[in-house]
């Protein structure tokens, strides 16, 4: 539903943003997908990182063809985690490309049909994206045929020089990707660069550092530890699952501020998982705390306002794109 509702509006956002010569990303509605490999790499010589919203497989495949060549298939698909907006097109793309899918073992129950994630938490507040989060799918999906575990030595398949870092909190098996040589970070949703709870902020995409999306984060203490770990790396550039890439001193200062003041900057004042995290093991979700208010009430409000929210976001984005189109056209763009 969400993918198809946004699809036409964001089809115009065809820019592939090149962060380095071998890492680029494209924004698809509320989320980014990333492409590792140099332009023109060819068949089985690049990697897809995350797989976007449902109904966006054609957009992802089109962006891949534009960057790497017509018919170029990835050597692998790497997942930072398995939330619906990061795996929405996964099964269709894995089938089309017959590519292995790698994720942390603790993420496998949500990718092999075994377990759903804990419910989203609309009570965290912050905007309409949070209020309507009761609509968001929580899985599981089933890509067992292609699913593999990330190597235990920390290496990233088909991405030499990179290592994966376990950064739980947003999900139990969430990972970020790190390259020491140029201090390049793919953070996933361990932190993001837009206020993901707000439909206006998501549409405008003003770069600003935030913790993981509040409505889908069930373990805030683990999330804090993960941000502290990433801040200690002193990244030069970071690409996140939501929002624009950031770089240099501004990135590091904001990341250290987030790590230092995580409880006030990131953790909601109230919420289902504040002080009582969900728990999981190798089989998936094992404990979910009681909702702070009846979920039925939240869902009724969600269904009543969802169409207005999606339409509002679409209209905001169309207005911004029309202004942008007067000064620049589609295509590759170097920068953030």
NORZI-V490854 format. One record per run of one state. SS is the DSSP state (a for helix, b for strand, c for the rest). FROM is the first residue (numbers start at 1). LEN is the number of residues. If there is no record, write none. Layout:
ss=SS from=FROM len=LEN
ss=SS from=FROM len=LEN
This chain:
ss=c from=1 len=1
ss=a from=2 len=10
ss=c from=12 len=4
ss=b from=16 len=5
ss=c from=21 len=2
ss=b from=23 len=6
ss=c from=29 len=2
ss=b from=31 len=6
ss=c from=37 len=10
ss=b from=47 len=3
ss=c from=50 len=7
ss=a from=57 len=12
ss=c from=69 len=7
ss=b from=76 len=3
ss=c from=79 len=5
ss=a from=84 len=4
ss=c from=88 len=2
ss=a from=90 len=8
ss=c from=98 len=3
ss=b from=101 len=3
ss=c from=104 len=1
ss=a from=105 len=6
ss=c from=111 len=1
ss=b from=112 len=1
ss=c from=113 len=9
ss=a from=122 len=3
ss=c from=125 len=3
ss=a from=128 len=4
ss=c from=132 len=1
ss=a from=133 len=3
ss=c from=136 len=6
ss=b from=142 len=1
ss=c from=143 len=4
ss=b from=147 len=3
ss=c from=150 len=5
ss=b from=155 len=1
ss=c from=156 len=6
ss=b from=162 len=5
ss=c from=167 len=8
ss=b from=175 len=5
ss=c from=180 len=4
ss=b from=184 len=5
ss=c from=189 len=2
ss=b from=191 len=3
ss=c from=194 len=5
ss=a from=199 len=6
ss=c from=205 len=5
ss=b from=210 len=2
ss=c from=212 len=2
ss=a from=214 len=3
ss=c from=217 len=3
ss=a from=220 len=13
ss=c from=233 len=4
ss=b from=237 len=4
ss=c from=241 len=2
ss=b from=243 len=1
ss=c from=244 len=2
ss=b from=246 len=2
ss=a from=248 len=13
ss=c from=261 len=1
ss=a from=262 len=4
ss=c from=266 len=13
ss=b from=279 len=3
ss=c from=282 len=2
ss=b from=284 len=4
ss=c from=288 len=7
ss=a from=295 len=31
ss=c from=326 len=6
ss=b from=332 len=3
ss=c from=335 len=2
